[in-house]
Amino acid sequence: MNKDVVYLDNSAVTRIDEKVLEAMKPYYFDDYAVATSEFAYTMGIEAKEALENARSTISNSIGAKSEELIFTSGATESNNLALKGVMYNQDEKGHLIISDIENFSVLNTAKTLEKDGYEVSYISVDSKGKIDFEELKEEIRDNTVLVSIQHANQEIGTLQNIKKIAEYLEGKDILFHTDATHTFQRIPIDVTNTPIDLITIAAHTIHGPRGIGGLYKRDGVKIKKLMDGGFQENNLRAGIENIPGAVGFAKAVELITDEENSKLKELRDYLIDKVEEEIEDVTLNGSRKDRIPQNANITFHYVEGESITLHLDMRGFAVSTGSACFSKSLEASHVILGIGGDHERAHGSIRFTFSRYNTKEDVEKIVEAVKDVVNNLREISPLGKKGSD
């Protein structure tokens, strides 16, 4: 890790934990064979055992059975497999419901399904990012097959009441998928008491390796295989398994503690409080109460978030602006617009996200830096700062 950089973009990717890397190394250098059956050679058998042990560790963390977890290359593939896998498996082209502020891997998958002739409804959210539950109920049709509502938003961190949604849909015999990329191991999920049918998870947000994720598929839920090839992952995901990645993913799960999540919440609240106390004209985006512990998204009015980000980078701080997945576009964040913000609010938003490697001192340093940068930029801002009169 670059010791000179204060990294606060942990919802994009986290630094891998050294213990995770150590757990992975033997499956690159010693037991590097592909996973094989009990009737094959020893290295393959040991690789297979490692894969299944990892599957068990990860699935147990959400109360699932081992066979209900499909390993994927990450959250994007898991979301594609969940939505397309369910919709393509129907005899007739059915109806899908998602929210307006989903991650792009859900939004763009839904748009692809629309182009393929499937019906898609987009549920709006309130000013804090909560879905309109009454609108969800009104959108349900006779041919509604699947509802996909994220557990927490990738930008503003707002949590949805997935238990309420899941229980309502269970009574309607409609499948429910949630993208839990940013809540997995941060907010408890237990499928033994919450009837979720499909859950997207990933390792890169919990100090695990990149390129490995998972899709929980409740036993009995039918989905269509998207990639042709071999019969891996219960014949639902062809290709040689990423055994080092799976082992690292499992180790990352084992290392997460309640104490760590409490620490993240303390850092989050400390940053929000200090920014609101020390910097004028700011808006917290998302719910203050129903929020993942590692996320603070704040709009600094009358300045561009891109300018803030670049100036902070020169001072040794890494944060993201607007839509983190849309950094090469000039378009405003669909999430900020979705909660009722205008383009100025969207372009002035900064996302600060914490990890186990951040400290209270990091917060103090970045707040001072942000205050200086924002004040300097407002002096030259063309956005109409009230102080320019």
Beta strands, then each sheet from edge to edge (+ up, - down):
strand 1: 6-7
strand 2: 69-72
strand 3: 95-99
strand 4: 119-123
strand 5: 144-148
strand 6: 175-179
strand 7: 198-202
strand 8: 213-217
strand 9: 282-284
strand 10: 295-300
strand 11: 317-318
strand 12: 320-321
strand 13: 349-353
sheet 1: 1+ 11+
sheet 2: 2+ 8- 7+ 6+ 5+ 3+ 4+
sheet 3: 9+ 10- 13+ 12-
end
